[in-house]
Amino acid sequence: MSTYIIRRLLGIIPLLFGITVVSFFIIRLAPGKPVAVEQSLNPRVSPELRLRLEKQFGLDKPLHVQYLIWMKQIVRLDFGRSYIDSRPVMEKIAERIPLTLGLNLAALVLIFLIAVPLGVRSAIKADSAFDHSVTFLSFLFFAAPTFWLALLFMQFFSIQLGWFPISGLTSLDFEYFSAWGKAGDSIRHLFLPVFVAAIGGFAGLTRYMRSNMIEALRQPYIATARAKGLPESAVLYSHALRNALLPVVTILGLSIPGLLGGSVIFESIFALPGIGRLFYEAVMTRDYPLIMAEVVITAVLTMLGNLIADISYACVDPRISYKER
């Protein structure tokens, strides 16, 4: 296993290099430059100042030279400074990590708490009215665009019913609340974003869990367990469910990148100061160092997520082994 892990970790290096090359040149070749954005925000920016800004940002050099300079910084784990406020990129990202990580972890927990029981129940009662209802809702939520659902929920729950705030992280008078009041205010502000973030994953995982459970119930060992006289609850939850949950390990591993990079839409819509909104603002302002930092972080998390999923799969399923032959 250790040899396999080392080989996979070493394989990340050339793959990450290829990702950075493609991303770096595509971002630089996209229309719009940081100095052009700066000039559009301030019409008084003269051509001389524009040239000075290009020299300051290193944009006057050839693309391959810019990439080599950037790579030298990355080797030292230095992602540079933001073009907007000259703050270190990692400092800006570190400020936004707790909120984004908390939101997506809460959404992930909500997804599994709802999707796994619903998927199992749908499989047990396949082709029943309950199964058809869950299937209909799953396809409906899975097909609905996230931004549309967010706007729909804001219109209904926030504007018409007034149950939840429309945006932001806290109320204006948050500092005057008691400890319980602050907790309740934060929950009210974060409920809709977490719910919107969970809907798409909940719909997909429900269908995935139903399919796995139906497949597990058709296996010969289930018939054998029933023939031995085991209670139906033991057959379903100790044998079928245990094996049906194995592929879910893969989903957990692949969910790791989304914990930091999968919240661009709802953070922007709900005006939450997380990494997703920071990435959106960086793209709009052509803040190259910040964009590349988030691309690298997402790429590394994706590859590590795949590795963790493979390792976890081998740990929970004795039939899978990565030993050298």
Backbone hydrogen bonds, N-H to C=O, Kabsch-Sander energy under -0.5 kcal/mol:
donor,donor_aa,acceptor,acceptor_aa,energy
5,I,1,M,-2.4
6,I,2,S,-2.5
7,R,3,T,-2.4
8,R,4,Y,-2.3
9,L,5,I,-2.5
10,L,6,I,-2.5
11,G,7,R,-1.7
12,I,8,R,-0.9
12,I,9,L,-0.6
13,I,9,L,-0.6
13,I,10,L,-0.8
15,L,11,G,-1.2
16,L,12,I,-3.0
17,F,13,I,-2.3
18,G,14,P,-2.3
19,I,15,L,-2.1
20,T,16,L,-2.5
21,V,17,F,-2.2
22,V,18,G,-2.3
23,S,19,I,-2.7
24,F,20,T,-2.6
25,F,21,V,-2.0
26,I,22,V,-2.3
27,I,23,S,-2.5
28,R,24,F,-1.9
29,L,25,F,-1.8
30,A,26,I,-0.8
30,A,27,I,-0.5
37,V,33,K,-2.1
38,E,34,P,-2.3
39,Q,35,V,-2.2
40,S,36,A,-2.1
41,L,37,V,-1.8
42,N,38,E,-1.3
45,V,42,N,-2.0
50,R,46,S,-2.3
51,L,47,P,-2.2
52,R,48,E,-2.1
53,L,49,L,-2.5
54,E,50,R,-2.3
55,K,51,L,-2.1
56,Q,52,R,-2.3
57,F,53,L,-2.6
58,G,54,E,-0.7
59,L,54,E,-2.4
60,D,54,E,-0.9
61,K,58,G,-1.0
66,Q,62,P,-2.3
67,Y,63,L,-2.4
68,L,64,H,-2.0
69,I,65,V,-2.3
70,W,66,Q,-2.3
71,M,67,Y,-2.7
72,K,68,L,-2.0
73,Q,69,I,-1.5
74,I,70,W,-2.3
75,V,71,M,-2.3
76,R,72,K,-0.8
76,R,73,Q,-0.5
77,L,74,I,-2.3
78,D,73,Q,-3.0
79,F,77,L,-0.6
82,S,87,R,-3.0
86,S,82,S,-1.4
89,V,80,G,-2.6
92,K,88,P,-1.7
93,I,89,V,-2.2
94,A,90,M,-2.5
95,E,91,E,-1.4
96,R,92,K,-0.8
96,R,93,I,-0.8
97,I,93,I,-1.2
100,T,96,R,-1.7
101,L,97,I,-3.1
102,G,98,P,-2.4
103,L,99,L,-2.6
104,N,100,T,-2.4
105,L,101,L,-2.2
106,A,102,G,-2.3
107,A,103,L,-2.3
108,L,104,N,-2.4
109,V,105,L,-2.6
110,L,106,A,-2.3
111,I,107,A,-2.4
112,F,108,L,-2.1
113,L,109,V,-2.4
114,I,110,L,-1.7
115,A,111,I,-3.2
116,V,112,F,-1.2
118,L,114,I,-1.8
119,G,115,A,-3.0
120,V,116,V,-2.4
121,R,117,P,-2.6
122,S,118,L,-2.5
123,A,119,G,-1.8
124,I,120,V,-2.3
125,K,121,R,-2.3
126,A,123,A,-1.1
128,S,125,K,-1.8
131,D,125,K,-0.6
132,H,128,S,-2.3
133,S,129,A,-2.2
134,V,130,F,-2.5
135,T,131,D,-2.4
136,F,132,H,-2.3
137,L,133,S,-2.4
138,S,134,V,-2.4
139,F,135,T,-2.5
140,L,136,F,-2.2
141,F,137,L,-2.7
142,F,138,S,-2.3
143,A,139,F,-2.0
144,A,140,L,-1.5
149,L,145,P,-2.2
150,A,146,T,-2.5
151,L,147,F,-2.2
152,L,148,W,-2.4
153,F,149,L,-2.8
154,M,150,A,-2.2
155,Q,151,L,-2.3
156,F,152,L,-2.2
157,F,153,F,-2.5
158,S,153,F,-0.9
158,S,154,M,-1.0
159,I,154,M,-2.0
160,Q,155,Q,-1.9
161,L,156,F,-2.2
163,W,157,F,-2.4
164,F,157,F,-1.0
168,G,270,F,-2.5
174,F,171,S,-1.3
176,Y,173,D,-1.3
177,F,174,F,-1.7
182,K,178,S,-2.8
183,A,179,A,-2.0
184,G,180,W,-2.6
185,D,181,G,-2.4
186,S,182,K,-2.4
187,I,183,A,-2.2
188,R,184,G,-2.3
189,H,185,D,-1.9
190,L,186,S,-1.9
191,F,187,I,-1.6
192,L,188,R,-0.5
194,V,190,L,-2.2
195,F,191,F,-2.6
196,V,192,L,-2.9
197,A,193,P,-2.4
198,A,194,V,-1.6
199,I,195,F,-1.3
200,G,196,V,-0.7
201,G,197,A,-0.6
202,F,198,A,-2.8
203,A,199,I,-2.3
204,G,200,G,-1.9
205,L,201,G,-2.5
206,T,202,F,-2.1
207,R,203,A,-1.5
208,Y,204,G,-2.1
209,M,205,L,-3.0
210,R,206,T,-2.3
211,S,207,R,-2.3
212,N,208,Y,-2.2
213,M,209,M,-2.4
214,I,210,R,-2.4
215,E,211,S,-2.1
216,A,212,N,-2.3
217,L,213,M,-2.3
218,R,214,I,-0.8
218,R,215,E,-0.6
219,Q,216,A,-1.5
222,I,219,Q,-1.1
223,A,219,Q,-1.0
224,T,220,P,-2.2
225,A,221,Y,-2.2
226,R,222,I,-2.2
227,A,223,A,-2.2
228,K,224,T,-1.5
229,G,226,R,-1.4
230,L,225,A,-1.7
235,V,231,P,-2.1
236,L,232,E,-2.6
237,Y,233,S,-2.7
238,S,234,A,-1.7
239,H,234,A,-0.9
239,H,235,V,-0.6
240,A,235,V,-2.4
241,L,236,L,-2.8
243,N,239,H,-1.5
244,A,240,A,-2.3
245,L,241,L,-1.8
246,L,243,N,-0.9
248,V,245,L,-0.8
249,V,245,L,-0.7
249,V,246,L,-1.5
250,T,247,P,-0.8
251,I,247,P,-1.0
252,L,248,V,-2.3
253,G,249,V,-2.1
254,L,250,T,-2.4
255,S,251,I,-0.9
256,I,253,G,-1.2
259,L,255,S,-0.8
259,L,256,I,-1.3
260,L,257,P,-1.3
261,G,257,P,-2.6
262,G,258,G,-1.3
267,E,263,S,-1.6
268,S,264,V,-1.6
269,I,265,I,-2.3
270,F,266,F,-2.3
271,A,268,S,-0.5
272,L,267,E,-2.4
274,G,272,L,-2.3
275,I,96,R,-0.6
278,L,274,G,-1.9
279,F,275,I,-2.7
280,Y,276,G,-2.0
281,E,277,R,-2.5
282,A,278,L,-2.1
283,V,279,F,-2.2
284,M,280,Y,-2.2
285,T,281,E,-1.8
286,R,283,V,-0.8
287,D,282,A,-2.7
288,Y,286,R,-1.7
291,I,287,D,-2.3
292,M,288,Y,-2.8
293,A,289,P,-1.9
294,E,290,L,-2.0
295,V,291,I,-2.2
296,V,292,M,-2.5
297,I,293,A,-2.4
298,T,294,E,-2.4
299,A,295,V,-2.4
300,V,296,V,-2.7
301,L,297,I,-2.4
302,T,298,T,-2.2
303,M,299,A,-2.2
304,L,300,V,-2.6
305,G,301,L,-2.4
306,N,302,T,-2.0
307,L,303,M,-1.9
308,I,304,L,-2.9
309,A,305,G,-2.3
310,D,306,N,-2.2
311,I,307,L,-2.5
312,S,308,I,-2.8
313,Y,309,A,-2.2
314,A,310,D,-1.6
315,C,311,I,-1.6
316,V,312,S,-2.1
317,D,313,Y,-1.6
320,I,317,D,-1.8
